[in-house]
């Protein structure tokens, strides 16, 4: 097929995708691939191109119309925020994963960027309470196994929590826990805004041999109510930048006999 013919087919698909959005307000990558007989990679490329042209808004597994009201999850609202930083954080965190590892993956868009890169490892099992992450693996990472924790759905956030979730975590062991704090507060530690999510993060860290906190620099000025871990509770912290030295100062203030996490800053300062 010539390059011009390929461009024509792509333009026709993208026009048809916009027609689909006029009728349903949202589309999924899998539906596009099925409707037009293309791969999910091609379908995602079409959506990325339309999003770049300002014609739709990307979500974790598809896209939504810019012209119709649709309730989307908190994760979908943030999926295009600080993307470059989250991707650099995810690439650095991947270096902590070995072939054959079992990895607990927290909820959040930085966690999702991390999961997107797991096809660079083999024999990986992901444990998660996050429906978005499980959906993505099921759709796009056939070589990665998933253990989905049970529990009650937190509406609008696409993750599970509660006694069933905690009971499930008590039965598992992971090589690495990938934790995404809502914020870091100097003098307190890692925090989040939902008490049951604080419990999940804390339990996951206890159930893993090693843990890493992934956070973009915005988390250094964010707020949270529930502290789930002091800074020395994790083995690694990966962040895109620490311009004010908030994390490095907190690490310097640790007692000499305290564990000192490795701070990985992905952007030169």
C-alpha positions as CSV (number, residue, x, y, z in Angstrom):
1,X,0.0,0.0,0.0
2,X,1.4,3.4,-1.0
3,X,2.0,6.1,1.7
4,X,-0.8,8.3,0.2
5,X,-3.3,5.4,0.3
6,X,-2.3,4.7,3.9
7,X,-2.9,8.3,4.8
8,X,-6.3,8.3,3.1
9,X,-7.4,5.2,5.0
10,X,-6.2,6.8,8.3
11,X,-8.2,10.0,7.5
12,X,-11.3,8.0,6.7
13,X,-11.0,6.0,10.0
14,X,-10.5,9.2,12.0
15,X,-13.5,10.8,10.4
16,X,-15.5,7.7,11.3
17,X,-14.2,7.8,14.9
18,X,-15.5,11.3,15.2
19,X,-18.9,10.1,13.9
20,X,-18.9,7.4,16.6
21,X,-18.3,10.1,19.2
22,X,-21.3,12.1,18.0
23,X,-23.5,9.1,18.8
24,X,-22.0,7.7,22.0
25,X,-19.8,10.5,23.6
26,X,-17.0,8.0,24.3
27,X,-15.1,5.3,22.4
28,X,-12.7,2.5,23.5
29,X,-9.5,1.4,21.7
30,X,-10.8,-2.2,21.5
31,X,-14.0,-1.1,19.8
32,X,-12.2,0.9,17.2
33,X,-9.8,-1.9,16.5
34,X,-12.7,-4.3,16.1
35,X,-14.8,-1.9,14.0
36,X,-12.1,-1.1,11.4
37,X,-10.0,-4.4,11.5
38,X,-6.9,-2.6,12.8
39,X,-4.5,-3.3,15.6
40,X,-4.9,-1.7,19.0
41,X,-1.6,0.1,18.4
42,X,-3.1,1.7,15.2
43,X,-6.4,2.5,17.0
44,X,-4.5,4.3,19.8
45,X,-2.4,6.2,17.2
46,X,-5.7,7.4,15.6
47,X,-6.9,8.7,19.0
48,X,-3.6,10.3,19.8
49,X,-3.6,12.1,16.5
50,X,-7.2,13.3,17.0
51,X,-6.4,14.4,20.5
52,X,-3.3,16.4,19.3
53,X,-5.6,18.1,16.7
54,X,-7.9,19.1,19.6
55,X,-10.8,17.1,18.4
56,X,-11.3,14.8,21.4
57,X,-9.8,14.0,24.8
58,X,-7.9,10.8,25.5
59,X,-8.8,8.6,28.5
60,X,-7.0,5.5,29.8
61,X,-8.6,3.1,27.3
62,X,-10.1,5.3,24.6
63,X,-11.4,8.9,24.3
64,X,-14.3,11.1,25.1
65,X,-16.1,13.8,23.1
66,X,-15.3,17.4,23.8
67,X,-18.9,18.4,23.1
68,X,-20.9,16.1,25.2
69,X,-21.1,15.7,29.0
70,X,-19.7,12.5,30.3
71,X,-18.8,11.4,33.8
72,X,-15.2,10.2,33.8
73,X,-13.0,9.0,36.6
74,X,-10.5,11.1,38.5
75,X,-7.7,9.1,36.8
76,X,-9.1,9.9,33.4
77,X,-9.3,13.6,34.3
78,X,-5.6,13.6,35.2
79,X,-4.3,11.2,32.5
80,X,-2.9,14.0,30.3
81,X,-1.4,16.0,33.2
82,X,2.4,16.1,33.6
83,X,2.7,13.2,31.2
84,X,6.4,13.7,30.3
85,X,7.4,13.8,34.0
86,X,5.3,10.7,34.8
87,X,6.9,8.8,31.9
88,X,10.4,9.7,33.0
89,X,9.5,8.5,36.5
90,X,8.1,5.3,35.1
91,X,11.2,4.6,33.1
92,X,13.4,5.0,36.1
93,X,11.2,2.9,38.3
94,X,11.3,0.1,35.7
95,X,15.0,-0.4,36.5
96,X,13.9,-1.7,39.9
97,X,11.9,-4.5,38.3
98,X,13.5,-7.9,37.3
99,X,12.2,-10.5,35.0
100,X,9.9,-12.9,36.9
101,X,9.0,-10.3,39.6
102,X,5.6,-10.0,41.3
103,X,4.8,-6.3,41.6
104,X,2.1,-4.6,43.6
105,X,0.9,-1.6,41.7
106,X,-0.9,1.3,43.4
107,X,-3.7,3.3,41.9
108,X,-3.1,6.5,39.9
109,X,-1.9,7.9,36.5
110,X,1.8,7.6,37.4
111,X,1.2,4.0,38.2
112,X,-0.5,3.5,34.9
113,X,2.6,5.0,33.1
114,X,4.7,2.5,34.9
115,X,2.5,-0.4,33.9
116,X,2.7,0.7,30.2
117,X,6.4,-0.1,30.3
118,X,6.2,-3.6,31.8
119,X,6.3,-5.3,28.4
120,X,10.0,-4.6,28.6
121,X,10.3,-7.3,31.2
122,X,9.3,-11.0,31.1
123,X,7.3,-13.2,33.5
124,X,5.8,-10.3,35.4
125,X,2.8,-10.6,37.7
126,X,1.0,-7.5,38.8
127,X,-1.2,-7.3,41.9
128,X,-3.5,-4.4,42.0
129,X,-6.8,-3.0,43.2
130,X,-7.0,-0.5,40.3
131,X,-9.5,-1.4,37.6
132,X,-8.0,1.0,35.1
133,X,-4.6,-0.8,35.4
134,X,-6.1,-4.3,35.2
135,X,-8.1,-3.2,32.1
136,X,-5.0,-1.9,30.4
137,X,-3.0,-5.0,31.1
138,X,-5.9,-7.2,29.8
139,X,-6.1,-5.1,26.7
140,X,-2.5,-4.3,25.9
141,X,-0.1,-6.6,27.8
142,X,-0.9,-10.2,27.2
143,X,2.4,-11.4,28.6
144,X,1.7,-9.8,32.0
145,X,-0.4,-11.7,34.5
146,X,-2.8,-9.9,36.9
147,X,-4.0,-10.7,40.4
148,X,-7.0,-8.4,41.0
149,X,-7.7,-7.7,44.7
150,X,-11.4,-7.7,45.7
151,X,-13.3,-5.1,47.6
152,X,-15.8,-2.3,47.4
153,X,-15.6,0.1,44.4
154,X,-14.8,3.7,45.2
155,X,-17.1,5.3,42.6
156,X,-15.4,7.8,40.3
157,X,-11.9,6.5,41.1
158,X,-11.9,3.0,39.6
159,X,-10.2,1.2,42.5
160,X,-11.3,-1.2,45.2
161,X,-11.0,-0.8,48.9
162,X,-12.3,-2.0,52.2
163,X,-12.1,-5.2,54.4
164,X,-12.0,-7.6,51.4
165,X,-9.1,-5.7,49.9
166,X,-7.2,-5.7,53.1
167,X,-7.9,-9.4,53.6
168,X,-6.6,-10.2,50.1
169,X,-3.4,-8.2,50.7
170,X,-2.7,-10.2,53.8
171,X,-2.5,-13.4,51.7
172,X,0.0,-12.1,49.1
173,X,3.7,-11.4,48.8
174,X,5.3,-9.1,46.2
175,X,8.9,-8.5,45.3
176,X,8.2,-4.8,44.8
177,X,5.4,-2.4,45.9
178,X,5.0,0.6,43.6
179,X,3.3,3.3,45.7
180,X,2.0,6.6,44.4
181,X,1.5,9.1,47.3
182,X,-1.0,11.9,47.0
183,X,1.6,14.3,48.5
184,X,4.8,14.4,50.6
185,X,4.6,16.6,53.7
186,X,8.0,17.6,55.3
187,X,8.1,16.4,58.9
188,X,5.3,13.9,58.3
189,X,5.9,11.8,55.3
190,X,3.8,10.4,52.5
191,X,0.1,11.2,52.6
192,X,-3.2,10.6,50.7
193,X,-6.7,12.0,51.0
194,X,-8.7,8.8,51.6
195,X,-8.2,6.8,54.8
196,X,-8.9,3.4,53.2
197,X,-6.4,4.1,50.5
198,X,-3.8,4.9,53.1
199,X,-4.5,1.5,54.6
200,X,-4.0,-0.2,51.3
201,X,-0.7,1.6,50.6
202,X,0.6,0.8,54.0
203,X,-0.4,-2.9,53.8
204,X,1.1,-3.3,50.3
205,X,4.4,-1.9,51.5
206,X,4.4,-4.4,54.4
207,X,3.6,-7.3,52.0
208,X,6.6,-6.5,49.7
209,X,10.3,-7.2,49.9
210,X,11.0,-3.7,48.6
211,X,9.0,-0.5,48.0
212,X,9.3,2.5,45.8
213,X,7.3,5.8,45.9
214,X,6.6,7.4,42.5
215,X,5.7,11.1,42.5
216,X,6.0,14.0,40.2
217,X,7.1,17.3,41.6
218,X,3.6,18.6,42.0
219,X,3.2,16.2,44.9
220,X,5.7,18.3,46.9
221,X,3.2,21.2,47.0
222,X,0.0,19.1,47.2
223,X,-2.0,18.3,50.3
224,X,-3.2,15.2,52.0
225,X,-4.8,14.3,55.3
226,X,-3.8,10.7,56.0
227,X,-0.1,9.9,56.6
228,X,0.6,6.3,55.6
229,X,4.4,6.2,55.8
230,X,7.4,8.2,57.0
231,X,10.0,8.9,54.3
232,X,12.3,6.2,55.6
233,X,9.7,3.5,55.2
234,X,10.3,3.1,51.4
235,X,13.5,1.8,49.8
236,X,13.4,4.2,46.8
237,X,11.8,7.5,45.8
238,X,11.5,8.4,42.2
239,X,10.6,12.0,41.2
240,X,11.2,14.2,38.2
241,X,12.7,17.1,40.1
242,X,13.3,18.3,43.7
243,X,14.2,21.9,43.0
244,X,13.6,23.2,46.5
245,X,15.4,20.2,48.0
246,X,12.3,19.2,50.0
247,X,13.1,15.5,49.7
248,X,16.9,15.7,50.0
249,X,16.5,17.9,53.1
250,X,14.1,15.4,54.7
251,X,16.6,12.6,54.0
252,X,19.4,14.6,55.5
253,X,17.5,15.0,58.7
254,X,17.1,11.3,59.2
255,X,18.9,9.9,62.2
256,X,22.2,8.2,61.4
257,X,20.8,4.8,62.3
258,X,17.6,5.2,60.2
259,X,17.2,3.5,56.8
260,X,17.9,6.0,54.1
261,X,15.9,5.5,50.9
262,X,17.6,6.0,47.5
263,X,16.4,9.3,45.9
264,X,16.2,9.1,42.1
265,X,15.7,12.4,40.4
266,X,15.0,11.9,36.7
267,X,15.5,15.5,35.4
268,X,18.7,17.3,35.7
269,X,18.4,20.4,38.0
